[in-house]
């Protein structure tokens, strides 16, 4: 990681070998997968589309095979191996500041802000 990275969310894999970071301000629209032992970037998980799409929090899914990240109006689930979005949950009505995923991957808990 370098000194210009804007990190607003971070999570470690269950085995501690990887970390993921999300960014909301200077470098939005992506999550980065890192090798913890070397500090090297492994892969960027990009959000499709244009415009300002901040990611405030990130989480690993069950078995560290997926990554969960939310932007301003959707929740995205990426495949760690390919870096591709597996599923995009749309229709969110406010910014999601924090979230978590159950150990079996069947439930997402979201902590939105109320925007009026």
C-alpha positions as CSV (number, residue, x, y, z in Angstrom):
1,X,0.0,0.0,0.0
2,X,1.3,3.5,-0.7
3,X,0.8,6.8,1.1
4,X,-1.7,8.1,-1.4
5,X,-4.2,5.3,-1.0
6,X,-7.5,6.5,0.5
7,X,-8.7,3.6,2.8
8,X,-12.2,3.8,4.3
9,X,-12.7,0.1,4.9
10,X,-10.4,-2.8,5.6
11,X,-10.8,-6.5,6.3
12,X,-8.5,-9.5,6.7
13,X,-9.1,-12.9,5.3
14,X,-9.8,-15.7,7.9
15,X,-6.3,-17.1,7.4
16,X,-4.7,-13.7,7.7
17,X,-2.9,-14.0,4.3
18,X,-4.9,-11.4,2.5
19,X,-6.4,-8.0,3.2
20,X,-8.9,-6.0,1.3
21,X,-9.4,-2.2,1.2
22,X,-12.1,0.0,0.0
23,X,-11.9,3.7,-0.9
24,X,-14.4,6.4,-0.9
25,X,-12.8,9.7,-1.7
26,X,-9.6,10.1,-3.7
27,X,-9.7,6.7,-5.4
28,X,-13.3,5.4,-5.3
29,X,-14.9,2.7,-7.5
30,X,-12.7,-0.2,-6.5
31,X,-11.6,-2.7,-3.8
32,X,-8.0,-3.8,-3.7
33,X,-6.9,-7.3,-2.6
34,X,-3.5,-7.3,-0.9
35,X,-0.9,-9.9,0.1
36,X,-0.3,-9.3,3.8
37,X,3.1,-10.8,3.9
38,X,4.6,-8.7,1.1
39,X,2.3,-5.7,1.0
40,X,1.8,-6.2,-2.7
41,X,-1.4,-5.6,-4.6
42,X,-2.8,-8.9,-5.9
43,X,-6.0,-7.7,-7.7
44,X,-8.3,-4.7,-8.2
45,X,-12.0,-5.4,-8.0
46,X,-13.6,-2.6,-10.0
47,X,-17.1,-1.2,-10.0
48,X,-18.6,-0.8,-13.5
49,X,-20.0,2.5,-14.5
50,X,-18.9,6.1,-14.3
51,X,-19.1,8.8,-11.7
52,X,-18.3,8.9,-8.0
53,X,-19.0,5.5,-6.4
54,X,-17.5,5.5,-2.9
55,X,-16.9,2.2,-1.1
56,X,-17.0,2.8,2.7
57,X,-16.6,-0.8,4.0
58,X,-15.5,-4.2,2.7
59,X,-15.9,-7.8,3.9
60,X,-14.7,-11.2,3.0
61,X,-17.4,-13.8,2.3
62,X,-17.4,-17.4,3.5
63,X,-14.2,-19.3,2.9
64,X,-12.6,-16.0,1.7
65,X,-13.8,-16.9,-1.9
66,X,-15.9,-13.7,-2.3
67,X,-15.7,-10.0,-1.3
68,X,-18.6,-7.8,-0.4
69,X,-18.6,-4.1,-1.2
70,X,-21.3,-1.4,-1.5
71,X,-21.3,1.8,-3.4
72,X,-24.0,4.5,-3.3
73,X,-26.9,2.4,-4.6
74,X,-25.9,-1.2,-4.8
75,X,-24.2,-4.0,-2.9
76,X,-21.6,-6.0,-5.0
77,X,-20.3,-9.5,-4.5
78,X,-17.0,-10.3,-6.3
79,X,-15.2,-13.5,-6.9
80,X,-11.8,-13.2,-5.4
81,X,-10.1,-15.5,-7.9
82,X,-11.4,-13.8,-11.1
83,X,-12.1,-10.3,-9.8
84,X,-15.5,-10.3,-11.5
85,X,-18.8,-9.3,-10.0
86,X,-20.8,-12.4,-9.2
87,X,-24.0,-10.5,-8.2
88,X,-25.0,-6.9,-7.8
89,X,-27.9,-6.2,-5.5
90,X,-29.6,-2.9,-6.6
91,X,-32.3,-0.7,-5.2
92,X,-30.6,0.6,-2.1
93,X,-32.1,3.9,-1.1
94,X,-29.2,5.3,1.0
95,X,-25.5,5.0,1.4
96,X,-24.4,1.8,3.2
97,X,-21.7,2.7,5.8
98,X,-21.1,-0.8,7.2
99,X,-22.2,-4.3,6.5
100,X,-21.4,-7.9,7.3
101,X,-22.1,-11.3,5.8
102,X,-23.2,-14.5,7.7
103,X,-20.8,-17.4,7.9
104,X,-22.8,-19.4,5.4
105,X,-23.2,-16.4,3.0
106,X,-27.0,-16.4,3.1
107,X,-27.6,-13.2,5.1
108,X,-26.3,-9.7,4.7
109,X,-26.6,-7.2,7.5
110,X,-26.5,-3.5,6.3
111,X,-26.1,-0.3,8.3
112,X,-27.4,2.5,6.0
113,X,-27.6,6.2,6.6
114,X,-31.0,7.9,6.3
115,X,-30.9,10.4,3.5
116,X,-33.8,12.8,3.2
